[in-house]
């Protein structure tokens, strides 16, 4: 089961377009003396400020509010699509497992295959706080596994809609599975995780 369905591709395209528009509007607002989304638009005598284009600022703020609401809706749709894809993948794997009459290898269940590797962890980042190390091989990232992993975009979408909420991770470290909990959030560095994830080369 691929994690990139036609519906997911459509949603990711819409998400990227909205994020591009939101970025442009923020840049426009910053260009107007840095008024941003809540700067004062009148002078000391309650007249519209003469040093900025008040009409453009108000229009940009209205557009920004609409785009941000649309972005939230798209992220929710992406989340629902991810859950649908992964639920179908789990159901498919369950069917395959039920047909597999061979006993597991001695010592317990067979080890899952990694699909990504952590190749950088920033100091003080959410990734470091979760216990992630450089070289950790990811076998589970939320509901994403080697069976349904398609691209890093899937992980990115999951991270975005999980901001402020913990994601369960299972990594291989020196051949042993280690379970971690990672909470994407804004911090002093870039991104919501503070680590770099690269796909495993097959």
C-alpha positions in Angstrom: 0.0 0.0 0.0 1.6 3.3 -1.1 1.4 6.3 1.2 1.1 8.5 -1.9 -2.4 8.1 -3.4 -3.8 10.4 -6.0 -5.8 12.1 -3.2 -2.7 12.5 -1.1 -0.8 14.0 -4.0 -3.6 16.5 -4.6 -3.7 17.4 -0.9 0.1 17.9 -0.7 0.0 20.1 -3.8 -2.7 22.2 -2.2 -0.8 22.4 1.0 2.4 23.5 -0.7 0.5 26.2 -2.7 -1.1 27.5 0.5 2.2 27.6 2.3 3.8 29.5 -0.6 0.9 32.0 -0.6 1.1 32.4 3.2 4.9 33.0 3.0 4.4 35.7 0.3 1.8 37.5 2.4 4.0 37.5 5.5 6.8 39.0 3.3 4.4 41.7 2.1 3.4 42.6 5.6 7.0 42.6 6.8 7.9 45.0 3.8 5.3 47.5 5.2 7.5 48.7 8.1 7.2 45.3 9.7 3.6 45.8 10.7 3.0 42.0 10.5 -0.5 40.7 11.4 -1.2 42.9 14.4 0.8 46.1 14.0 -1.0 49.5 14.4 -2.3 51.0 11.2 -3.2 54.5 12.5 -1.1 57.4 13.8 -1.3 59.2 17.1 -4.3 61.2 15.8 -6.2 58.0 14.6 -5.6 58.7 10.9 -4.4 56.0 8.6 -0.6 55.8 8.7 1.0 57.6 5.8 4.3 55.6 5.8 2.6 52.3 4.8 0.0 51.1 2.3 -2.8 50.6 4.7 -5.2 49.1 2.1 -2.6 46.5 1.0 -1.9 45.6 4.7 -5.6 45.1 5.5 -6.2 43.1 2.3 -3.1 40.9 3.0 -4.3 40.3 6.6 -7.7 39.2 5.4 -6.2 36.9 2.8 -3.7 35.5 5.3 -6.5 34.6 7.8 -8.4 32.8 5.0 -5.3 30.9 3.8 -4.3 29.9 7.3 -7.8 28.5 7.9 -7.6 26.7 4.6 -4.2 25.3 5.6 -5.6 23.9 8.8 -8.4 22.2 6.9 -5.9 20.7 4.4 -3.7 19.4 7.2 -6.7 17.7 8.8 -7.6 16.1 5.4 -4.0 14.9 5.0 -4.1 13.4 8.5 -7.3 11.6 7.7 -5.9 10.4 4.4 -2.8 9.1 6.2 -4.8 7.2 8.7 -6.9 5.7 6.0 -3.9 4.6 4.0 -2.1 3.2 7.1 -5.3 1.5 8.3 -5.6 -0.2 4.9 -1.9 -1.2 5.0 -2.3 -2.7 8.5 -5.4 -4.6 7.3 -3.5 -5.9 4.3 -0.6 -6.9 6.5 -2.9 -8.6 8.9 -4.4 -10.7 6.1 -0.9 -11.6 4.9 0.1 -12.6 8.5 -3.0 -14.7 8.9 -2.0 -16.7 5.8 1.6 -17.2 7.1 1.6 -20.4 9.0 5.3 -20.5 9.6 6.4 -19.9 13.2 8.5 -16.8 14.1 12.2 -17.2 14.5 13.4 -18.4 17.9 13.8 -15.6 20.3 10.5 -13.8 19.4 9.1 -12.0 16.4 11.2 -11.1 13.4 12.9 -7.7 13.4 11.2 -5.0 11.3 13.1 -3.4 8.5 14.2 0.2 8.8 13.1 2.7 6.1 15.0 5.8 7.2 18.1 6.9 9.1 18.8 9.9 11.4 21.9 11.5 10.1 21.8 14.8 12.2 20.4 15.8 15.6 20.6 19.4 16.7 21.6 20.2 20.3 18.6 21.3 22.4 16.1 20.2 19.7 12.9 18.2 20.3 14.7 15.3 18.5 17.6 15.4 21.1 15.2 15.6 24.0 13.3 12.5 22.7 16.6 10.5 22.9 17.2 10.2 19.1 20.8 9.7 18.1 22.7 10.0 14.9 22.7 6.6 13.2 19.4 5.5 14.6 17.5 3.5 12.0 13.7 4.2 11.9 11.4 1.2 11.7 8.3 2.9 12.9 7.4 6.6 12.8 3.9 6.9 14.2 2.0 4.5 11.9 4.6 4.8 9.1 6.7 1.7 8.5 8.8 0.1 5.7 5.6 -1.4 4.3 3.8 1.9 3.7 6.6 4.4 3.6 6.7 6.2 0.2 8.6 9.5 0.6 9.8 11.9 3.2 6.8 14.1 2.4 4.7 11.6 4.3 6.8 12.0 7.4 6.7 15.8 6.9 2.9 15.8 6.7 2.6 13.6 9.9 5.0 15.9 11.7 3.1 19.0 10.7 -0.3 17.8 11.8 1.2 16.3 15.0 2.7 19.7 16.3 2.4 19.7 20.1 1.4 16.0 20.2 3.8 13.1 20.8 4.6 10.6 18.0 5.7 7.1 18.9 9.0 6.1 17.3 10.8 2.7 17.2 14.4 2.8 16.0 17.2 0.2 15.6 20.2 1.2 17.6 23.2 -1.2 17.5 20.8 -3.9 16.3 18.3 -3.5 19.2 14.9 -1.9 19.0 14.5 1.2 21.1 11.1 2.9 21.6 10.9 6.7 21.9 8.4 9.5 22.0 8.9 12.6 19.9 6.9 15.8 20.1 7.2 18.1 17.1 7.2 21.7 18.3 8.7 25.2 17.7 12.1 25.6 19.2 15.1 27.9 18.8 16.3 26.2 15.7 14.8 25.3 12.3 11.8 23.0 11.8 9.7 21.2 14.3 12.1 18.3 15.1 15.7 19.5 14.8 17.0 16.4 13.1 17.6 15.3 9.5 16.0 12.1 8.3 17.1 10.4 5.1 15.6 7.3 3.4 17.4 4.0 3.6 19.1 3.1 0.3 18.0 -0.3 -0.8 
